[in-house]
Amino acid sequence: MMTALRESSQKETPPEVENFSIDRTIEKYIPKRFSQDALVFILNTPRYEYNLDTLNSALTEPIWEFLNRGGKRWRPKLFLHVCKALGKDPDDYLEYAMIPEVIHNGTLMVDDVEDQSELRRGKPCTYKTYGLDVAINSGNAMYFLPLLPLIHNEKRIPSDVLVKLYDTYAQHMISLSFGQAIDISWHRGEVDLTQITENQYLQMCAYKTGTLAAMAAKMAAILSQADDTLIARLGEYAAAIGVAFQIQDDILDLTGKTFAKAKGTIGADITEGKTTLIVIHTIQKASPTDRNRLMKILRMHTTDQSLRDEAIAIMKKYAAILYAQNYAQKILKESWNAIDDLLPPSEAKKELRAFADLLVEREL
C-alpha cells in the first residue's frame, strides 16, 4: 500500500476544488517568484551559481502572467473526480492533479507561436508580450515543471506505481506532438480538405484535446491503484470527454453563444481556416457549388463577418452543427457505457458522469 496517500473515508462533499486551490498547489512547485528555498532548487540542486532575477523575469513571470488569465481548470477537476469515484479522498491527490493542467497551459503558449495567434483569453499572446524566445522556453518548461510533485514524493510512492505514472506521461506527451503536427499540416493547407475523414479529425482531437484528459484520468486511477483494465477504460472515457469538449468548442464558435462572444467574434475558426467535424461533414454532404464556396472562404482566412456568416449558413444548410452535437453526445455515451459496470455505484460515480456532461453541454 502507498504510505504517502491515505485511504479515504469517503467525504460527503463532491471534489469541487476551486481554481484558487489548484493554483495554490501549482504555486507550491512553481512559485510566482523563485527564491533560494524553492523546491525546484532543493530537488535539483544547482552546481554553480544562478541568478534569481533572470529566472523570474524570463520564466516565472511569463508563466504566471499566463496562468493568472484564468481557464476552466477542468482537467485537474476531472482528475479529482476520478479519484473520488475510485473511493479515494481527493484532497490527498491535489498536488498531482496540477500535472495535466500546467502542461495544458504550456501547450497553449507554444501553440500561439505556431499559429501566429494574436490573443489568448482576451490578452496578447505571451510571445507578443515577452518575445518568441521567452514564450517557447516557458511553454517547454511547463511540460516538465509539473513533474516536480512526483519527484518530491517518489520515495513515498511504490516503484511500480511511479513507473506507470512516468510511462503515462511519456506516452501522452508524444501523442500531444502528433496531434499538433496534424493540426499544423491542415492549417497549412497541405492536405486536400475533401480527403480528410471524420475518423482522421477524431484522431487529431484525441491527440490534441483528449490526451491531457486521458493523462489526468489515468494518473488518478494509477495513484488510486486501480487495475490495468479500469485504468485503460477511464483513460478512454476521459479522451472521449476531451474530443466532445473540442467539438462543443467548435459548435460554440459558430452559434454565437457566450463562448464566441467572449472571443470577440462569431466564426473565428473560419478566419483560422480550421478543419472541424462540422466542416468535414458539410464538405461530404454539400453540393459541388456549396462545397467549393465553403472551401474558398476557409482558404481566405477572412475577418469579414459577412463572409463568415455565409460559411456558417452553408454549414447550417446541411445540418452540420446538429450532426456534431449528436456525435459528441454519442461518443460520450458509448465511452461511459464501457466503464459503467467497472465502477461501483456511488454518489461520486454520478458526479463524475455529471461533470463530463456539463463540460460538453456548456455555453462557455
C-alpha positions as CSV (number, residue, x, y, z in Angstrom):
1,M,0.0,0.0,0.0
2,M,1.1,3.6,-0.6
3,T,2.3,5.3,2.6
4,A,2.0,8.8,1.1
5,L,-1.6,8.6,0.2
6,R,-4.0,7.5,2.9
7,E,-7.2,5.7,2.2
8,S,-10.3,7.7,2.0
9,S,-13.2,7.7,4.4
10,Q,-15.4,9.0,1.6
11,K,-16.3,12.6,2.2
12,E,-19.9,13.6,1.6
13,T,-19.0,16.7,-0.3
14,P,-18.0,16.4,-4.0
15,P,-14.5,17.2,-5.1
16,E,-15.4,20.7,-6.3
17,V,-12.0,22.2,-5.9
18,E,-11.9,25.9,-6.7
19,N,-9.4,27.2,-9.2
20,F,-7.6,29.1,-6.4
21,S,-6.9,25.8,-4.6
22,I,-5.4,24.4,-7.8
23,D,-3.4,27.5,-8.4
24,R,-2.1,27.4,-4.8
25,T,-0.9,23.9,-5.4
26,I,0.8,24.9,-8.6
27,E,2.5,27.7,-6.8
28,K,3.9,25.3,-4.2
29,Y,6.1,23.8,-7.0
30,I,6.2,26.8,-9.4
31,P,6.3,29.9,-7.2
32,K,5.4,33.2,-8.7
33,R,8.9,34.3,-7.8
34,F,11.7,31.9,-7.2
35,S,13.7,32.2,-4.0
36,Q,16.6,30.1,-2.9
37,D,14.2,27.9,-0.9
38,A,12.1,27.0,-3.9
39,L,11.5,23.2,-4.1
40,V,13.0,23.0,-7.6
41,F,16.4,24.0,-6.3
42,I,16.1,21.5,-3.4
43,L,15.1,18.7,-5.8
44,N,17.6,19.7,-8.5
45,T,20.5,21.4,-6.7
46,P,22.4,23.8,-8.9
47,R,26.1,23.0,-9.1
48,Y,27.3,26.6,-9.6
49,E,25.6,30.0,-9.2
50,Y,22.2,31.0,-10.6
51,N,20.6,34.4,-11.0
52,L,17.1,34.6,-9.5
53,D,16.2,37.8,-11.1
54,T,16.9,36.4,-14.5
55,L,14.9,33.2,-13.9
56,N,12.0,35.2,-12.5
57,S,11.8,37.7,-15.4
58,A,12.3,35.1,-18.2
59,L,10.4,32.2,-16.7
60,T,8.1,32.5,-13.7
61,E,6.7,35.9,-14.7
62,P,5.5,34.8,-18.1
63,I,4.3,31.5,-16.8
64,W,2.2,33.1,-14.0
65,E,1.0,36.0,-16.2
66,F,-0.5,33.3,-18.4
67,L,-1.9,31.1,-15.6
68,N,-3.5,34.2,-14.0
69,R,-5.6,34.8,-17.1
70,G,-7.9,32.1,-15.8
71,G,-9.1,29.0,-17.6
72,K,-11.6,26.3,-16.6
73,R,-9.1,24.1,-14.8
74,W,-11.3,21.2,-15.8
75,R,-8.5,18.7,-16.2
76,P,-7.4,18.7,-12.6
77,K,-11.1,18.6,-11.5
78,L,-11.6,15.6,-13.7
79,F,-8.5,14.0,-12.0
80,L,-10.1,14.6,-8.6
81,H,-13.5,13.3,-9.7
82,V,-11.8,10.1,-10.8
83,C,-10.0,9.7,-7.5
84,K,-13.3,10.0,-5.6
85,A,-15.1,7.7,-7.9
86,L,-12.4,5.1,-7.1
87,G,-13.0,5.5,-3.3
88,K,-10.2,7.9,-2.5
89,D,-10.1,11.3,-0.7
90,P,-9.4,13.8,-3.5
91,D,-7.6,16.1,-1.1
92,D,-4.8,13.6,-0.8
93,Y,-4.2,13.8,-4.6
94,L,-4.5,17.6,-5.2
95,E,-0.8,18.2,-5.9
96,Y,-0.7,15.5,-8.6
97,A,-3.8,17.0,-10.2
98,M,-1.7,20.0,-11.3
99,I,0.3,17.9,-13.8
100,P,-2.0,17.9,-16.8
101,E,-3.2,21.5,-16.1
102,V,0.3,23.1,-16.2
103,I,1.2,21.0,-19.3
104,H,-2.1,22.2,-21.0
105,N,-1.2,25.8,-20.4
106,G,2.3,25.2,-21.8
107,T,0.9,23.8,-25.0
108,L,-1.4,26.8,-25.4
109,M,1.6,29.2,-25.1
110,V,3.6,27.3,-27.7
111,D,0.5,26.8,-30.0
112,D,0.0,30.5,-30.1
113,V,3.6,30.9,-31.5
114,E,3.0,28.1,-34.1
115,D,-0.4,29.5,-35.1
116,Q,0.8,33.1,-35.0
117,S,-2.2,34.0,-32.9
118,E,-2.9,37.5,-31.6
119,L,-4.9,36.9,-28.5
120,R,-5.3,34.3,-25.8
121,R,-8.0,34.6,-23.1
122,G,-8.6,38.2,-24.2
123,K,-5.0,39.4,-23.9
124,P,-2.0,39.5,-26.3
125,C,-0.3,36.1,-26.6
126,T,2.7,35.5,-24.5
127,Y,5.1,35.8,-27.4
128,K,3.7,39.2,-28.3
129,T,4.5,40.4,-24.8
130,Y,7.7,38.7,-23.9
131,G,9.1,37.6,-27.2
132,L,9.3,34.3,-29.2
133,D,12.3,33.0,-27.3
134,V,10.8,33.5,-23.8
135,A,7.4,32.1,-24.8
136,I,8.8,29.0,-26.4
137,N,11.2,28.3,-23.5
138,S,8.5,29.0,-20.9
139,G,6.0,26.8,-22.7
140,N,8.5,24.0,-22.9
141,A,9.4,24.4,-19.2
142,M,5.7,23.9,-18.4
143,Y,5.9,20.4,-20.0
144,F,8.4,19.3,-17.3
145,L,7.9,21.5,-14.2
146,P,4.7,19.8,-13.2
147,L,6.6,16.5,-12.7
148,L,8.1,18.0,-9.5
149,P,5.3,16.6,-7.3
150,L,6.3,13.1,-8.5
151,I,10.0,13.8,-7.9
152,H,9.2,15.2,-4.5
153,N,7.2,12.2,-3.4
154,E,9.0,9.5,-5.3
155,K,10.3,7.8,-2.2
156,R,6.8,7.5,-0.8
157,I,5.1,6.2,-4.0
158,P,5.6,2.5,-4.7
159,S,8.1,1.9,-7.5
160,D,5.6,0.1,-9.8
161,V,3.1,2.9,-9.4
162,L,5.8,5.5,-10.2
163,V,6.9,3.7,-13.3
164,K,3.3,3.6,-14.6
165,L,3.0,7.3,-13.9
166,Y,6.1,8.2,-15.8
167,D,5.2,5.8,-18.7
168,T,1.8,7.5,-18.9
169,Y,3.4,10.9,-19.0
170,A,5.8,10.0,-21.8
171,Q,3.2,8.2,-24.0
172,H,0.8,11.1,-23.8
173,M,3.4,13.8,-24.4
174,I,4.2,12.0,-27.7
175,S,0.5,12.0,-28.6
176,L,0.3,15.7,-28.0
177,S,3.1,16.3,-30.5
178,F,1.4,14.0,-33.0
179,G,-1.9,16.0,-32.7
180,Q,-0.1,19.3,-33.1
181,A,1.7,18.0,-36.2
182,I,-1.6,17.0,-37.9
183,D,-3.2,20.3,-36.9
184,I,-0.3,22.3,-38.3
185,S,-0.4,20.4,-41.6
186,W,-4.1,21.0,-42.0
187,H,-3.7,24.7,-41.2
188,R,-1.0,25.0,-43.9
189,G,-3.4,23.5,-46.4
190,E,-1.0,20.6,-47.1
191,V,-4.0,18.2,-47.2
192,D,-7.0,18.4,-49.6
193,L,-10.0,19.1,-47.4
194,T,-12.1,16.7,-49.4
195,Q,-9.7,13.9,-48.4
196,I,-9.9,14.5,-44.6
197,T,-12.2,11.9,-43.0
198,E,-14.2,12.2,-39.8
199,N,-12.0,9.5,-38.2
200,Q,-8.9,11.5,-39.0
201,Y,-10.4,14.5,-37.4
202,L,-11.4,12.5,-34.3
203,Q,-7.9,11.1,-34.0
204,M,-6.4,14.6,-34.2
205,C,-8.8,15.7,-31.4
206,A,-8.0,12.6,-29.4
207,Y,-4.3,13.5,-29.7
208,K,-4.6,17.2,-29.0
209,T,-7.6,17.7,-26.7
210,G,-8.2,14.1,-25.5
211,T,-4.6,13.4,-24.5
212,L,-4.3,15.5,-21.4
213,A,-7.8,14.5,-20.2
214,A,-6.7,10.9,-20.6
215,M,-3.5,11.6,-18.8
216,A,-5.4,13.1,-15.9
217,A,-7.8,10.2,-15.6
218,K,-5.2,7.5,-16.0
219,M,-2.8,9.1,-13.5
220,A,-5.6,9.5,-11.0
221,A,-6.5,5.8,-11.5
222,I,-2.9,4.7,-11.2
223,L,-2.4,6.6,-8.0
224,S,-5.7,5.1,-6.7
225,Q,-4.2,1.7,-7.5
226,A,-7.0,0.7,-9.9
227,D,-6.4,-2.4,-12.1
228,D,-4.9,-2.1,-15.6
229,T,-8.3,-2.6,-17.3
230,L,-10.0,0.1,-15.4
231,I,-7.1,2.5,-15.9
232,A,-7.3,2.0,-19.6
233,R,-11.1,2.4,-19.8
234,L,-11.0,5.5,-17.7
235,G,-8.4,6.9,-20.0
236,E,-10.6,6.2,-23.0
237,Y,-13.6,7.8,-21.3
238,A,-11.6,10.9,-20.5
239,A,-10.2,11.1,-24.0
240,A,-13.8,11.0,-25.3
241,I,-14.6,13.8,-22.9
242,G,-11.8,15.8,-24.5
243,V,-12.9,15.1,-28.0
244,A,-16.5,16.0,-27.2
245,F,-15.3,19.1,-25.4
246,Q,-13.4,20.2,-28.6
247,I,-16.5,19.5,-30.8
248,Q,-18.5,21.7,-28.4
249,D,-15.9,24.5,-28.7
250,D,-16.3,24.3,-32.5
251,I,-20.0,24.5,-32.2
252,L,-20.0,27.5,-29.8
253,D,-17.7,29.4,-32.2
254,L,-20.3,29.2,-34.9
255,T,-23.5,29.6,-32.9
256,G,-22.9,33.0,-31.3
257,K,-23.2,31.7,-27.8
258,T,-21.3,33.1,-24.9
259,F,-18.0,31.4,-25.9
260,A,-18.0,33.1,-29.3
261,K,-18.9,36.5,-27.9
262,A,-16.1,36.2,-25.3
263,K,-13.7,35.6,-28.2
264,G,-15.0,38.8,-29.7
265,T,-16.4,37.4,-32.9
266,I,-18.6,34.7,-34.4
267,G,-16.8,32.3,-36.6
268,A,-13.2,32.9,-35.6
269,D,-12.4,29.3,-36.6
270,I,-13.4,30.3,-40.1
271,T,-10.8,33.0,-40.2
272,E,-8.3,30.5,-38.9
273,G,-9.4,28.1,-41.7
274,K,-9.9,25.4,-39.1
275,T,-10.9,21.9,-40.1
276,T,-13.6,20.7,-37.8
277,L,-16.1,17.9,-37.7
278,I,-18.7,20.5,-38.8
279,V,-16.6,21.5,-41.8
280,I,-15.8,17.9,-42.8
281,H,-19.5,16.8,-42.6
282,T,-20.5,19.8,-44.7
283,I,-17.9,19.1,-47.4
284,Q,-19.0,15.5,-47.6
285,K,-22.7,16.3,-47.9
286,A,-22.8,19.6,-49.7
287,S,-23.4,20.2,-53.4
288,P,-20.3,20.9,-55.5
289,T,-21.2,24.6,-55.6
290,D,-21.6,24.9,-51.8
291,R,-18.6,22.7,-51.1
292,N,-16.3,24.8,-53.3
293,R,-17.6,28.1,-51.8
294,L,-17.1,26.9,-48.3
295,M,-13.5,25.8,-49.0
296,K,-12.8,29.1,-50.8
297,I,-13.9,31.1,-47.8
298,L,-11.9,28.9,-45.4
299,R,-8.8,29.4,-47.6
300,M,-9.3,33.2,-47.5
301,H,-8.6,33.4,-43.7
302,T,-11.0,36.3,-43.8
303,T,-12.1,38.6,-41.0
304,D,-15.1,39.8,-42.9
305,Q,-18.1,38.9,-40.8
306,S,-20.4,38.7,-43.8
307,L,-18.2,36.0,-45.4
308,R,-18.0,34.2,-42.1
309,D,-21.8,34.3,-41.9
310,E,-22.0,32.9,-45.4
311,A,-19.8,30.0,-44.5
312,I,-21.9,29.4,-41.3
313,A,-25.1,29.4,-43.4
314,I,-23.7,26.8,-45.7
315,M,-22.8,24.5,-42.7
316,K,-26.3,25.0,-41.2
317,K,-27.9,24.2,-44.6
318,Y,-26.5,20.7,-44.3
319,A,-27.4,20.4,-40.6
320,A,-23.7,20.0,-39.8
321,I,-23.9,21.7,-36.4
322,L,-26.7,19.4,-35.2
323,Y,-24.8,16.5,-36.6
324,A,-21.7,17.5,-34.5
325,Q,-23.9,18.0,-31.4
326,N,-25.3,14.5,-31.7
327,Y,-21.9,13.0,-32.4
328,A,-20.4,14.5,-29.3
329,Q,-23.2,13.0,-27.2
330,K,-22.8,9.6,-28.9
331,I,-19.1,9.2,-28.2
332,L,-19.6,10.4,-24.6
333,K,-22.4,7.9,-24.0
334,E,-20.5,5.0,-25.7
335,S,-17.4,5.6,-23.6
336,W,-19.3,5.8,-20.4
337,N,-21.0,2.5,-21.1
338,A,-17.5,0.9,-21.3
339,I,-16.8,1.9,-17.7
340,D,-20.2,1.9,-16.1
341,D,-20.1,-1.7,-14.9
342,L,-16.5,-1.3,-13.7
343,L,-17.2,1.5,-11.2
344,P,-19.2,0.6,-8.1
345,P,-22.4,2.6,-7.6
346,S,-21.8,5.7,-5.6
347,E,-22.6,9.4,-5.5
348,A,-19.0,10.0,-6.7
349,K,-19.7,8.0,-9.8
350,K,-22.8,10.1,-10.5
351,E,-20.7,13.2,-10.0
352,L,-18.1,12.0,-12.5
353,R,-20.6,11.5,-15.2
354,A,-22.5,14.7,-14.4
355,F,-19.2,16.6,-14.6
356,A,-18.4,15.2,-18.0
357,D,-21.9,16.0,-19.3
358,L,-21.7,19.6,-18.0
359,L,-18.4,20.1,-19.9
360,V,-19.9,19.1,-23.2
361,E,-23.2,20.9,-22.7
362,R,-21.7,24.2,-21.6
363,E,-22.1,27.5,-23.4
364,L,-18.7,28.9,-22.4
